[in-house]
Amino acid sequence: MRDMRIILGVIVAMMAALPASAQAVDGASDHPDIGRYSGSKITQFERVEYDAQRMLVDADEETYADVEGEVTRIVYDTPEGASLLQITRSFEQRLEGKDWDILVICADAACGGLGRLRATAWGPLLGASYQVLTARKQTETGETHAQIIAAPNFININIVENAEFENKVVDAAVVQEELAAQGKMAFYDIHFDTDSATLTGDSDETISLIAEVLEADPGLNIVIVGHTDNEGELDYNIELSRARAAAVADRLIESHDVSEARVKSAGVAFLSPVTTNATAEGRALNRRVEIVVR
């Protein structure tokens, strides 16, 4: 038994020291408190600014809770030769060492009905064998919850960190305030066909909103500026960003009767990023259409 404790202690220490090269998904990272099991690699990763994640919070009563906040979902492969008990107990020791409270630790039928548990997993929980660990930690910003499912084919870690809900419905008043304060505003819901300047149908609402702002302020003149990420050559992205900005300007002029004198267009490719292009999340933020007051 003493030898097993030593082995688990070594594994827990290794969970804190795995290199970034163990990542297999662009932009993915481990949660700093939880780490990862030695020898596993990330196969799926998602971070959502605000969402609800269902978790098993009481196995005896089979109680689930929809925990809201900033959600991170990570799936790792299960290393060959690792038992589910070894994986779960390693995470248990790791979390207890980081001042987490263990809410649930169970295996198979002791966790309750498999159908309900599947709804919490970000991976194919087949039901042959599995273990669940749910924990909670009080931080300076509120509570953080984590659920870990260890199965023969994957390890799923879902984390919900406290975050305030922010209503992000944009109306004309919000755009006017942003333009008055910053002189520009970025839009992320104007979309185009891949490698094309053809607007998609889901862009119409935002373009109509811009037209509404222009109609409400006859003295407002703007430049539509196209931005890309840094994938591809600069010359190509310059032309693409110019064409996309021109497509938005043309739609305002042709479909919303905006005077051509009030709307100009330009494209700067990836020359004005808002964040790094080294991650998928960063590239998504850099791909945008901005309106700039002139």
C-alpha positions in Angstrom: 0.0 0.0 0.0 2.9 2.4 0.8 4.4 1.7 -2.6 1.1 2.5 -4.3 0.9 5.9 -2.4 4.5 6.6 -3.6 3.5 5.9 -7.2 0.4 8.1 -6.9 2.4 10.9 -5.4 4.8 10.7 -8.4 1.9 10.8 -10.8 0.4 13.8 -9.1 3.7 15.6 -9.3 4.0 14.8 -13.0 0.5 16.2 -13.6 1.9 19.6 -12.7 5.0 19.4 -14.9 3.9 18.2 -18.3 5.3 20.2 -21.3 3.2 22.2 -23.8 4.3 19.7 -26.4 1.9 17.2 -24.9 -0.9 19.3 -26.4 -2.5 17.9 -29.6 -5.1 20.7 -30.2 -4.2 24.2 -31.3 -4.8 26.8 -28.6 -5.6 24.1 -25.9 -4.2 24.2 -22.4 -4.7 22.5 -19.1 -6.4 24.1 -16.2 -3.6 25.3 -13.8 -5.2 23.7 -10.7 -6.2 20.4 -12.3 -3.4 19.7 -14.7 -3.5 16.5 -16.7 -2.9 12.8 -16.1 0.7 11.7 -17.1 1.0 10.5 -20.6 -2.4 11.8 -21.8 -2.9 14.3 -24.7 -5.6 16.7 -25.4 -7.9 15.6 -28.3 -10.7 18.2 -27.9 -10.8 21.6 -26.3 -13.4 24.3 -26.0 -13.5 27.5 -23.9 -16.8 29.4 -23.8 -17.2 32.9 -22.3 -20.5 32.1 -20.7 -22.5 28.9 -20.7 -24.2 26.3 -18.5 -22.6 22.9 -17.9 -24.5 20.1 -16.2 -22.6 18.3 -13.4 -23.3 15.5 -11.0 -23.1 17.1 -7.6 -24.5 14.3 -5.4 -24.2 10.7 -6.4 -26.2 9.3 -3.4 -29.3 11.4 -4.4 -28.3 11.4 -8.1 -28.6 15.2 -8.1 -27.4 17.3 -11.1 -26.9 21.0 -11.3 -26.5 23.3 -14.3 -23.6 25.5 -13.3 -23.2 28.7 -15.2 -20.1 30.8 -15.9 -17.0 30.6 -18.1 -16.9 27.0 -19.3 -13.8 25.1 -20.3 -14.2 21.6 -21.7 -11.2 19.3 -22.3 -11.0 15.8 -23.6 -7.8 13.8 -23.2 -7.0 10.3 -24.4 -6.6 7.6 -21.7 -3.0 6.4 -21.5 -2.4 2.8 -22.1 -2.0 0.8 -18.9 -3.7 3.4 -16.7 -6.5 2.1 -14.5 -9.6 4.3 -14.0 -9.0 4.2 -10.2 -5.5 5.3 -10.6 -6.6 8.3 -12.8 -9.4 9.4 -10.5 -7.4 9.0 -7.3 -4.5 11.0 -8.8 -6.9 13.9 -9.7 -8.5 13.6 -6.2 -5.2 14.0 -4.5 -4.2 16.8 -6.8 -7.4 18.8 -6.2 -7.3 18.2 -2.4 -3.8 19.6 -2.5 -5.1 22.7 -4.2 -7.9 23.3 -1.5 -10.8 21.9 -3.6 -13.8 20.3 -1.9 -14.7 16.9 -3.3 -18.4 16.6 -3.9 -18.6 13.3 -5.8 -16.3 10.4 -6.3 -18.0 7.3 -7.7 -17.8 4.5 -10.1 -20.2 2.8 -12.6 -23.7 2.2 -11.2 -22.9 4.0 -7.9 -23.0 7.2 -10.0 -26.6 6.7 -10.9 -28.3 6.3 -14.3 -25.9 6.3 -17.2 -28.3 8.2 -19.5 -28.3 11.3 -17.3 -24.6 11.1 -16.8 -24.0 11.0 -20.5 -25.5 14.5 -20.8 -22.6 15.9 -18.7 -19.8 14.2 -20.7 -18.0 15.8 -23.7 -17.1 12.4 -25.1 -18.6 9.0 -26.0 -19.5 7.6 -22.6 -20.2 4.0 -23.6 -20.9 2.6 -20.2 -18.5 -0.3 -20.0 -16.7 1.3 -17.0 -16.2 4.8 -15.8 -15.5 6.9 -12.7 -16.7 10.4 -11.9 -15.1 13.1 -9.7 -16.8 16.4 -9.0 -15.2 19.1 -7.0 -15.7 22.7 -6.0 -13.3 25.5 -4.9 -14.0 28.9 -3.4 -11.9 31.6 -5.0 -11.7 35.4 -4.6 -14.0 35.8 -7.6 -16.5 33.1 -6.6 -16.9 29.4 -6.9 -15.2 27.2 -9.5 -16.7 23.8 -10.2 -15.0 20.9 -12.0 -16.2 17.4 -13.1 -13.8 14.7 -14.3 -15.0 11.6 -16.0 -12.5 8.8 -16.5 -13.4 6.1 -19.1 -11.4 3.5 -21.0 -11.5 5.7 -24.1 -11.2 9.3 -22.8 -10.8 11.6 -19.8 -13.2 14.5 -19.8 -12.6 17.5 -17.6 -15.3 20.2 -17.6 -14.6 23.4 -15.5 -17.0 26.2 -14.8 -15.4 29.4 -13.3 -17.5 32.2 -11.9 -18.4 34.9 -14.4 -21.0 37.6 -14.6 -23.5 37.3 -17.4 -23.2 40.1 -19.9 -26.0 41.0 -22.2 -24.4 41.3 -25.6 -27.4 42.2 -27.8 -26.2 45.2 -29.8 -28.6 47.9 -30.9 -28.2 51.2 -32.6 -27.7 53.0 -29.3 -24.8 50.7 -28.3 -23.1 51.3 -31.7 -23.5 55.1 -31.4 -22.0 55.1 -27.9 -19.0 53.0 -29.0 -18.4 55.2 -32.1 -18.6 58.3 -29.9 -16.2 56.9 -27.3 -13.7 55.0 -29.5 -14.2 56.3 -33.0 -14.6 52.8 -34.3 -16.4 49.5 -33.6 -15.6 45.9 -34.6 -18.3 43.5 -35.8 -17.8 39.7 -35.7 -21.1 38.7 -37.2 -20.6 39.9 -40.7 -19.6 36.7 -42.5 -18.4 35.7 -46.0 -18.0 32.5 -47.9 -14.6 30.9 -47.4 -11.8 32.8 -49.3 -14.5 35.0 -50.9 -16.0 38.4 -50.6 -19.5 37.0 -50.9 -21.6 37.9 -47.9 -23.6 35.2 -46.2 -27.2 35.6 -45.3 -26.6 35.8 -41.6 -24.8 39.1 -42.1 -27.9 41.0 -43.1 -29.0 41.9 -39.6 -25.7 43.6 -38.7 -25.5 45.5 -42.0 -29.1 46.7 -41.4 -28.0 47.8 -37.9 -25.1 49.9 -39.4 -27.6 51.4 -41.9 -29.9 52.3 -39.0 -27.0 54.1 -37.2 -26.2 56.1 -40.4 -29.8 57.0 -40.9 -30.1 58.3 -37.3 -27.0 60.5 -37.6 -26.9 62.2 -41.1 -23.6 63.8 -40.2 -21.9 60.5 -39.6 -19.5 59.3 -42.3 -17.6 56.0 -42.0 -14.9 53.8 -43.5 -15.6 50.0 -43.6 -12.3 48.3 -42.8 -11.7 44.6 -43.5 -9.3 42.6 -41.3 -8.0 39.0 -41.6 -5.9 36.7 -39.6 -2.3 36.0 -40.7 -2.9 32.7 -42.6 -1.8 33.1 -46.2 0.3 35.7 -47.9 0.0 39.4 -47.1 -0.8 40.5 -50.7 -3.6 37.9 -50.9 -5.1 39.0 -47.6 -4.9 42.7 -48.5 -7.0 42.0 -51.6 -9.4 39.8 -49.7 -9.9 42.3 -46.9 -10.4 45.1 -49.4 -13.0 43.1 -51.4 -14.9 42.1 -48.2 -15.0 45.7 -47.0 -16.2 46.9 -50.4 -18.9 44.2 -50.3 -20.3 45.6 -47.1 -20.1 49.2 -48.4 -21.9 48.1 -51.6 -24.7 46.4 -49.6 -25.2 49.6 -47.5 -25.4 51.7 -50.7 -27.5 49.4 -52.8 -29.8 47.8 -50.3 -30.2 50.6 -47.7 -30.0 53.7 -49.8 -26.9 55.0 -48.0 -25.1 57.8 -49.9 -21.9 56.6 -51.6 -20.2 59.8 -50.3 -20.8 58.6 -46.7 -19.3 55.2 -46.9 -15.8 54.3 -48.0 -14.0 51.0 -47.7 -10.4 49.7 -47.1 -8.7 46.5 -46.2 -5.6 46.0 -44.1 -5.3 42.2 -44.0 -3.5 41.2 -40.8 -1.6 44.5 -40.2 -3.8 45.6 -37.3 -4.4 42.6 -35.1 -6.3 43.0 -31.8 -4.5 40.0 -30.3 -2.1 37.2 -31.1 -2.5 35.1 -34.3 -0.7 32.2 -32.6 -4.0 30.6 -31.4 -7.3 29.7 -33.0 -9.1 32.0 -30.5 -6.8 34.9 -31.4 -7.2 34.4 -35.1 -11.0 34.4 -34.7 -10.8 37.8 -32.9 -8.6 39.3 -35.6 -11.0 38.3 -38.4 -13.4 41.1 -38.3 -15.1 44.1 -40.0 -14.7 47.5 -38.4 -16.5 50.7 -39.0 -14.3 53.8 -38.4 -15.6 57.3 -38.1 -14.0 59.7 -40.6 
